[in-house]
Amino acid sequence: MTADPHAGFAALRESGPVHRVTGPDGLPVWLVTRYADVRQVLADPAFALDKRHAAPGNYRGFALPPALDANLLNMDPPDHTRIRRLVARAFTPRRIADLRGPIERLADSLLDAIAPLGRADLITAYAAPLPITVICDLLGVPADARHDFRAWTDALIAPDPERPQDARAAVGAMLAFFTQLITRKREQPGDDLLSALIAVRDEQDRLGEDELTSLAFLILFAGYENTVHLIGNAVLALLDHPEQLATLRADPSLIAGAVEEFARFDGPAPLAIRRFAREDVTVGGVTVPAGETVLAALASANRDPRQFAEPDRLDLRRADNQHLALGHGIHYCLGAPLARMETEIALSALLRRFPALALDQEAGTLRHRPSLRARGLLALPVRY
């Protein structure tokens, strides 16, 4: 199902709105597939993110040490509200707009590096380093420490079942890295988000130490992971739909709406972060007992014909595109404006610079990461 989740989700969606299935770790979950019901799950406070609401024997998600686990993906109000407000100032429209020029220059420099080659893996050479550089600059992560992040997140998002030690090692490495980085920033603060959060922790006591480390981890992890896949999936969608590629080339002003359609059509996260029913809750006519786990299928909701006309068709001029790819409600992706702008810039620069862009057929079959947590390509070989 990781190669083409959409066919499987379509079958589940049409057979019923809610299904009892086996989760990623073999434990039972309720899978919600239709748009209206997924939207309900994402916004209804009866579904909690805090693991304390999970009954024993239910899927709980990542098992992280406390210093990484005290993050927004495991929190409900009031803690969620408090911490989200602290970091939201880094993602205001004005702050995001100020990043446009630097991101445009970064995109051009990455394309300059590969232009003479005539062919490249677009994930490794472009889609990954662009958001990694942006989020690391925002946080204040030194350039020489950035090469490990991709390997660490790969080990967490798509763990090798035959090598469980890799995921454990990645968690340990990330915890050690952030602990050391925070220590350094305390000694030598800079004009960056992490230094500002340390000041909030040390001078205002509005963050716990585990919350500080967990927040840095989440901003870095989520701040580029979704964007890598959004860019890669968007390029593949264009190359698979030459008529839509021609439309965008003919009218570059369509790029903002196009990014929304790419997110709907093949978004970076097939499933939302798991929720736990605080009480018996009815969804799609099915009662989910208190304490049980619910997974909202974003990829399924975004192709629900009850919400979208011809949902399996890529349409860059699609109107009223209220997709759920970046969430909904109080847990809506905090970095969504930044991800959108990075993707707009990345695609616009790529299409402008490489008018002959095409898949490199000699490189073999494309493969997606073996994960239901993230929808992304392992590589995207292209010629230009």
Disulfide bonds with the S-S distance in Angstrom:
none
